[in-house]
């Protein structure tokens, strides 16, 4: 299972292989957040990362815009995510947090990713 950024979008894929016959292939490849079982497997295999605000945020609007675009969250849910981002940080896969970091920094939100944290 993999997660990657391609064409300015978050993607995931799941590969299959058979040790008996040697067949291998891509079972699924899709943009967006992976299904929860795939995401849990990625977190188990690679560990979590944390995205945190590392400087003053003059406005919440850019962060709200990115979080709503990326997750499809309602405005109240995006506000909760921004509060988490400002306090302890958002936790997810390294690729998810890097994807958000790129998007947020593009709009001037000072964030950084810490890897190997839970």
C-alpha positions as a Python dict, from the first residue, in 0.01 Angstrom:
ca = {
    (1, 'X'): (0, 0, 0),
    (2, 'X'): (126, 342, -91),
    (3, 'X'): (21, 700, -58),
    (4, 'X'): (168, 977, -272),
    (5, 'X'): (117, 1324, -414),
    (6, 'X'): (64, 1338, -789),
    (7, 'X'): (-57, 1629, -1004),
    (8, 'X'): (-121, 1836, -690),
    (9, 'X'): (-355, 1576, -546),
    (10, 'X'): (-330, 1309, -277),
    (11, 'X'): (-337, 953, -418),
    (12, 'X'): (-322, 602, -275),
    (13, 'X'): (-284, 256, -420),
    (14, 'X'): (-296, -103, -301),
    (15, 'X'): (-85, -366, -466),
    (16, 'X'): (-133, -741, -467),
    (17, 'X'): (120, -1017, -516),
    (18, 'X'): (114, -1394, -507),
    (19, 'X'): (422, -1574, -376),
    (20, 'X'): (303, -1898, -534),
    (21, 'X'): (252, -1791, -896),
    (22, 'X'): (452, -1468, -896),
    (23, 'X'): (161, -1258, -1021),
    (24, 'X'): (161, -897, -906),
    (25, 'X'): (-45, -592, -987),
    (26, 'X'): (-221, -284, -867),
    (27, 'X'): (-551, -369, -700),
    (28, 'X'): (-672, -12, -674),
    (29, 'X'): (-540, 338, -735),
    (30, 'X'): (-748, 643, -656),
    (31, 'X'): (-715, 1009, -570),
    (32, 'X'): (-815, 1132, -225),
    (33, 'X'): (-799, 984, 119),
    (34, 'X'): (-774, 603, 120),
    (35, 'X'): (-1035, 377, 278),
    (36, 'X'): (-991, 352, 654),
    (37, 'X'): (-844, -2, 642),
    (38, 'X'): (-576, 111, 395),
    (39, 'X'): (-506, 423, 601),
    (40, 'X'): (-471, 218, 922),
    (41, 'X'): (-230, -19, 746),
    (42, 'X'): (-20, 277, 629),
    (43, 'X'): (-13, 423, 981),
    (44, 'X'): (82, 84, 1128),
    (45, 'X'): (358, 26, 873),
    (46, 'X'): (510, 375, 874),
    (47, 'X'): (389, 549, 1189),
    (48, 'X'): (205, 879, 1228),
    (49, 'X'): (315, 1232, 1146),
    (50, 'X'): (195, 1556, 1303),
    (51, 'X'): (128, 1887, 1127),
    (52, 'X'): (165, 2192, 1355),
    (53, 'X'): (147, 2568, 1325),
    (54, 'X'): (501, 2706, 1373),
    (55, 'X'): (437, 3080, 1361),
    (56, 'X'): (172, 3347, 1388),
    (57, 'X'): (-147, 3292, 1189),
    (58, 'X'): (-279, 3636, 1100),
    (59, 'X'): (-602, 3487, 964),
    (60, 'X'): (-790, 3158, 993),
    (61, 'X'): (-939, 3196, 644),
    (62, 'X'): (-655, 3032, 442),
    (63, 'X'): (-642, 2734, 679),
    (64, 'X'): (-1020, 2696, 673),
    (65, 'X'): (-1017, 2711, 292),
    (66, 'X'): (-753, 2437, 258),
    (67, 'X'): (-905, 2206, 517),
    (68, 'X'): (-1250, 2239, 361),
    (69, 'X'): (-1112, 2175, 11),
    (70, 'X'): (-902, 1875, 112),
    (71, 'X'): (-1140, 1700, 351),
    (72, 'X'): (-1477, 1828, 236),
    (73, 'X'): (-1541, 1935, 597),
    (74, 'X'): (-1823, 2165, 693),
    (75, 'X'): (-1723, 2509, 821),
    (76, 'X'): (-1772, 2408, 1190),
    (77, 'X'): (-1566, 2090, 1137),
    (78, 'X'): (-1293, 2286, 956),
    (79, 'X'): (-1284, 2528, 1253),
    (80, 'X'): (-1231, 2231, 1487),
    (81, 'X'): (-947, 2109, 1265),
    (82, 'X'): (-785, 2454, 1268),
    (83, 'X'): (-811, 2456, 1648),
    (84, 'X'): (-637, 2116, 1658),
    (85, 'X'): (-373, 2241, 1414),
    (86, 'X'): (-301, 2540, 1639),
    (87, 'X'): (-297, 2344, 1967),
    (88, 'X'): (-148, 1995, 1942),
    (89, 'X'): (-144, 1954, 1567),
    (90, 'X'): (-323, 1730, 1320),
    (91, 'X'): (-210, 1367, 1306),
    (92, 'X'): (-217, 1142, 1000),
    (93, 'X'): (6, 964, 755),
    (94, 'X'): (327, 1140, 654),
    (95, 'X'): (195, 1187, 300),
    (96, 'X'): (-135, 1335, 422),
    (97, 'X'): (46, 1581, 648),
    (98, 'X'): (297, 1676, 375),
    (99, 'X'): (9, 1730, 133),
    (100, 'X'): (-164, 1963, 380),
    (101, 'X'): (168, 2137, 457),
    (102, 'X'): (223, 2216, 88),
    (103, 'X'): (-131, 2347, 45),
    (104, 'X'): (-129, 2553, 365),
    (105, 'X'): (214, 2706, 305),
    (106, 'X'): (108, 2804, -46),
    (107, 'X'): (-153, 3028, 121),
    (108, 'X'): (90, 3161, 383),
    (109, 'X'): (0, 2942, 680),
    (110, 'X'): (321, 2871, 876),
    (111, 'X'): (310, 2493, 938),
    (112, 'X'): (561, 2213, 958),
    (113, 'X'): (550, 1834, 981),
    (114, 'X'): (700, 1623, 1258),
    (115, 'X'): (749, 1257, 1177),
    (116, 'X'): (754, 973, 1425),
    (117, 'X'): (511, 1123, 1672),
    (118, 'X'): (179, 983, 1791),
}
